[in-house]
Amino acid sequence: MIFITIAEDHISLSDGLKVFLEQDSNIEVIGNAPNGKEMLEMLQYLKPKVVLTDITCH
């Protein structure tokens, strides 16, 4: 099983990614955060194999 967390501030995009990824029975999205700070907090207790994140440079 591949456990994934997603950090994305656009809820519709993160929801769509979750639905798409979980079509594969070997993938489970175990966390979803709206920003990097909350993702870092989440990673203290979740142990995903993959983190998908949105990176914006200003």
N, C-alpha and C positions, 0 to 999 in steps of 0.2 A: 504494500500500500504506500502511495506517495501522499504525504501530508503537506498541504500548501497553505500559506497565509497570503493575504492580499492587502497592500496599502495603496489606497486610491481615494482621492477626494471627490470623485464623481460617482455617486452611489449607483446610478444606472449602469455605468461601465463595470464597476466591481460586481454588481449583481449578475450582469451578463456574462462576465468571465467565469463566475462561479457555476452558473448553469451550463455553460459550454464545457468547462473542465470536468464537471461531475458526470458528464455523459460517459466518461471512461470509468468503469467500475473499479479501477485501480487508483483513482484519484479522489481525495477528500479535502475540501477546503475547510480548515479547522479554525480559521480566524480571518477577520476582516476589519481593518482600521482605516479611519478617514485621513490619517496623516502619519508621518514617520515617527513622531514622538509617541503616539499611542501604540504604534507597531513595536517600538523598542520595549515599552512596558509589557505588551502582550508576550513578547519573546522570552520574558523572564519565567513564564510558566508554560507556554506552548513550545513544543519542540518540532517545528516543521522541517521537512527535508528541503523545501523550496520556499523562497519569499519573492513574491512579485510586487514590485514597487514602481510608483510613478516618480520620476525625478525631474524637477523643474529648476533650471538655472536662470537667475535674473541678473 
